[in-house]
Amino acid sequence: QVQLVESGGGLVQAGGSLRLSCAASGRTVSNYVMGWFRQAPGKQREAVATITSGGTTNYVDSVKGRFTISRDNAKNTLYLQMNSLKPEDTAVYYCKATRLWNNYWGQGTQVTVSS
């Protein structure tokens, strides 16, 4: 079992920055695909960014050039640096770990961007 705990969310003005963290415990996630997802009120959860065990990253078009996903395998932690935040980035952000048929989710952290 993998437990994931997100942190770093909060309230920020448009144009500001936040750094989300996702601390994993239970087992090492260095060989897991890790990702950040978000869900805004009334909308479906969407993938924001993913990173493979080898470090290959992928982003949804709406955050390209503004968000950066990274991982520190020594700390068993995933990060999401979010710059130039927009009101439409407001959502609950979730961390996910995937390997083979196993998927683990964190409880989410709220990000609110005011205009």
Sine and cosine of phi, psi and omega as CSV:
sin_phi,cos_phi,sin_psi,cos_psi,sin_omega,cos_omega
0.00,0.00,0.59,-0.81,0.06,-1.00
-0.87,-0.48,0.77,-0.64,0.12,-0.99
-0.96,-0.29,0.70,-0.71,-0.02,-1.00
-0.84,-0.54,0.74,-0.67,0.01,-1.00
-0.77,-0.63,0.89,-0.45,0.03,-1.00
-1.00,0.02,0.45,-0.89,0.09,-1.00
-0.43,-0.90,0.22,-0.98,0.09,-1.00
0.97,-0.24,-0.09,1.00,0.03,-1.00
-0.95,0.32,0.12,-0.99,0.02,-1.00
0.29,-0.96,-0.25,-0.97,-0.01,-1.00
-0.97,-0.25,0.77,-0.64,-0.02,-1.00
-0.60,-0.80,0.49,-0.87,0.06,-1.00
-0.98,0.20,0.42,-0.91,0.06,-1.00
-0.82,0.57,0.68,-0.74,-0.06,-1.00
1.00,-0.05,-0.20,0.98,-0.03,-1.00
-0.99,0.11,-0.09,-1.00,-0.06,-1.00
-0.74,-0.67,0.46,-0.89,0.15,-0.99
-0.60,-0.80,0.46,-0.89,0.10,-0.99
-0.84,-0.55,0.90,-0.44,0.05,-1.00
-1.00,-0.02,0.57,-0.82,0.08,-1.00
-0.82,-0.57,0.50,-0.87,0.07,-1.00
-0.70,-0.71,0.96,-0.29,-0.02,-1.00
-1.00,-0.05,0.81,-0.59,0.01,-1.00
-0.98,-0.21,0.57,-0.82,0.07,-1.00
-0.58,-0.81,0.22,-0.98,-0.02,-1.00
0.98,-0.21,-0.69,0.73,0.10,-1.00
-0.28,-0.96,0.29,-0.96,0.02,-1.00
-0.94,0.34,0.63,-0.78,0.02,-1.00
-0.94,-0.34,0.31,0.95,-0.05,-1.00
-0.89,0.46,-0.43,0.90,0.00,-1.00
-0.96,-0.26,0.33,0.94,0.07,-1.00
-0.98,-0.18,0.51,-0.86,0.27,-0.96
-0.98,0.20,0.78,-0.63,-0.03,-1.00
-0.91,-0.42,0.51,-0.86,0.00,-1.00
-0.44,-0.90,0.34,-0.94,0.13,-0.99
-0.93,-0.37,0.73,-0.69,0.05,-1.00
-0.82,-0.57,0.32,-0.95,0.07,-1.00
-0.60,-0.80,0.44,-0.90,0.02,-1.00
-0.65,-0.76,0.89,-0.45,0.06,-1.00
-1.00,-0.02,0.38,-0.93,-0.01,-1.00
-0.83,0.56,0.77,-0.63,0.04,-1.00
0.98,0.21,0.09,1.00,-0.02,-1.00
-0.85,-0.52,0.32,-0.95,0.05,-1.00
-0.97,0.24,0.43,-0.90,0.08,-1.00
-0.93,0.38,0.68,-0.73,0.00,-1.00
-0.79,-0.61,0.48,-0.88,0.07,-1.00
-0.98,0.22,0.75,-0.66,0.00,-1.00
-0.99,-0.16,-0.75,0.66,-0.04,-1.00
-0.36,-0.93,0.56,-0.83,0.06,-1.00
-0.72,-0.69,0.39,-0.92,0.04,-1.00
-0.59,-0.81,0.75,-0.66,-0.01,-1.00
-0.99,0.12,0.10,-1.00,0.05,-1.00
-0.90,0.44,-0.45,0.90,0.02,-1.00
-1.00,0.05,-0.06,1.00,0.06,-1.00
0.99,-0.12,0.08,1.00,0.05,-1.00
-0.95,0.30,0.76,-0.65,-0.06,-1.00
-0.92,-0.39,0.39,-0.92,0.05,-1.00
-0.54,-0.84,0.62,-0.79,-0.06,-1.00
-0.74,-0.68,0.51,-0.86,0.18,-0.98
-0.94,0.34,0.54,-0.84,-0.12,-0.99
-0.83,0.56,-0.58,0.81,-0.12,-0.99
-0.92,0.39,-0.27,0.96,-0.03,-1.00
-0.90,-0.43,-0.05,1.00,-0.02,-1.00
-0.86,0.51,0.72,-0.69,-0.02,-1.00
1.00,0.08,-0.17,0.99,0.00,-1.00
-0.90,-0.44,-0.59,0.81,-0.05,-1.00
-0.95,-0.32,0.53,-0.85,0.07,-1.00
-0.71,-0.70,0.84,-0.55,0.06,-1.00
-0.99,-0.11,0.62,-0.78,0.04,-1.00
-0.48,-0.88,0.24,-0.97,0.00,-1.00
-0.63,-0.78,0.56,-0.83,0.09,-1.00
-0.87,-0.49,0.99,-0.16,-0.08,-1.00
-0.92,0.39,-0.49,0.87,0.03,-1.00
-0.91,0.42,-0.53,0.85,0.01,-1.00
-0.99,-0.16,-0.03,1.00,-0.02,-1.00
0.83,0.56,0.68,0.73,-0.14,-0.99
-0.73,-0.69,0.61,-0.79,0.05,-1.00
-0.93,-0.36,0.56,-0.83,-0.01,-1.00
-0.78,-0.63,0.39,-0.92,0.18,-0.98
-0.65,-0.76,0.95,-0.33,0.10,-1.00
-1.00,0.04,0.85,-0.53,-0.06,-1.00
-0.88,-0.47,0.90,-0.43,0.02,-1.00
-0.91,-0.42,0.27,-0.96,0.03,-1.00
0.75,0.67,0.76,0.65,-0.07,-1.00
-0.90,0.43,0.56,-0.83,-0.01,-1.00
-0.86,-0.52,0.41,-0.91,0.04,-1.00
-0.82,0.57,-0.54,0.84,0.00,-1.00
-0.95,0.31,-0.10,0.99,0.11,-0.99
-0.99,0.13,-0.12,0.99,0.00,-1.00
-0.88,0.47,0.81,-0.58,-0.05,-1.00
-0.02,-1.00,0.15,-0.99,0.25,-0.97
-1.00,0.02,0.79,-0.62,-0.03,-1.00
-0.98,-0.22,0.76,-0.65,-0.04,-1.00
-0.88,-0.48,0.57,-0.82,0.10,-0.99
-0.99,-0.17,0.61,-0.79,0.00,-1.00
-0.69,-0.73,0.65,-0.76,0.08,-1.00
-0.86,-0.51,0.76,-0.65,-0.07,-1.00
-0.74,-0.67,0.73,-0.68,0.15,-0.99
-0.48,-0.88,0.85,-0.52,-0.06,-1.00
0.82,0.57,-0.85,-0.53,-0.06,-1.00
-1.00,-0.08,0.12,0.99,-0.05,-1.00
-0.99,-0.16,0.78,-0.63,0.06,-1.00
-0.79,-0.61,0.76,-0.65,0.02,-1.00
-0.81,-0.59,0.63,-0.77,-0.02,-1.00
-0.83,-0.55,0.52,-0.86,0.18,-0.98
-1.00,0.06,0.00,-1.00,-0.07,-1.00
-1.00,0.06,-0.22,0.98,0.05,-1.00
0.99,-0.11,0.44,-0.90,0.08,-1.00
-0.68,-0.73,0.69,-0.72,-0.09,-1.00
-0.99,0.15,0.75,-0.66,0.15,-0.99
-0.87,-0.49,0.84,-0.55,0.01,-1.00
-0.82,-0.57,0.83,-0.56,-0.01,-1.00
-0.92,-0.40,0.88,-0.48,-0.02,-1.00
-1.00,-0.05,0.52,-0.85,-0.02,-1.00
-1.00,0.00,0.00,0.00,0.00,0.00
